[in-house]
Amino acid sequence: MADNENNGNGAANDGQVPIQAKIVNQYIKDLSFENPNVHKLIAGAGDQPNLQVEVNVAAQRINGDLYETAIEFKATATNNLGTIYVLETVYAGLLKIDSIPDGALEPFLLISGPAMIFPFLRRLVADITREGGFPPLLLDPIDFGGLYVQRQRQRAQSAGRTDA
């Protein structure tokens, strides 16, 4: 007979409680769509558009075990005629999180939280650009883990500069 307990999936149970997280609500915090050169675009479409996309994530504690995770998104399409459109939005989710170690909270809110709400942001962006009279902007999946690591490196570099 084995001395250690089994959690049912073949792994030993070391007494850690699994993280319990659920989305309580999702919402648009901010939304702006600008089509400043519509008259120029009607006369002629111009060159192929250049698209610049910016993504950032943020999180904050609301109260107790409720946290907000937000994706700040901006897309700017331009061509030789000027700005085609600018879409800016902040899409957020309210998460209820139980049983999470303090060291895991920030990565969870800035990686897993945005990953949970991203499909809804993706749909919103596609719908808004389509309703603005353009082909829908279909976003590729975003590596929120990579964004988090990049942010941590930037923090470390800026902390190193202030210490010098």
C-alpha positions, 0 to 999 in steps of 0.5 A, a space after each residue: 500500500 502506498 504511503 502518499 495520497 493520490 488525488 485521482 489523476 495519478 499525482 500525489 496530493 501535497 495539500 495544495 488547494 487548486 486555484 478557483 477562479 470564475 468570471 463574474 462579469 465582462 464589460 466594455 470600460 471604454 470604446 472609441 471608433 474614429 473614421 476621420 477620412 471617410 470622404 477621401 476613402 469613398 473617392 478612392 480606397 488608396 494604397 493597401 492599409 498599414 495596421 498598427 496594433 497595441 495591446 496592454 493588460 492591467 489588473 486591480 483588486 476591487 474588493 475581497 476576492 474580486 479582481 478586475 483584469 482588463 485588456 487595453 487595445 488600440 488598432 490604427 489603420 493608415 494608408 497614403 490617404 491618411 488615417 483609415 480608422 482608429 479603434 481604441 477599447 478597454 475590455 475588462 472582466 470581473 474575476 472571483 478568485 479563491 485559494 491563490 498564493 500571493 506570488 501567483 496572483 499577479 501572473 494569474 491576473 495578467 496572463 490567465 485573466 486576459 486569456 479568459 476574456 480575449 475571445 470576447 474582445 476579439 469578437 468585439 473588435 471584429 464587429 466594430 470594424 465591420 460596422 464601421 464599414 471595413 472588413 472585420 479585423 480578426 485578431 490572432 491569439 495573443 501570448 499574454 505570458 510573453 507580454 508578462 515576461 516582457 513587462 517584467 524585463 522592462 521593470 527589471 531594466 528600469 529598476 537597474 537604471 534607477 539604482 545606478 
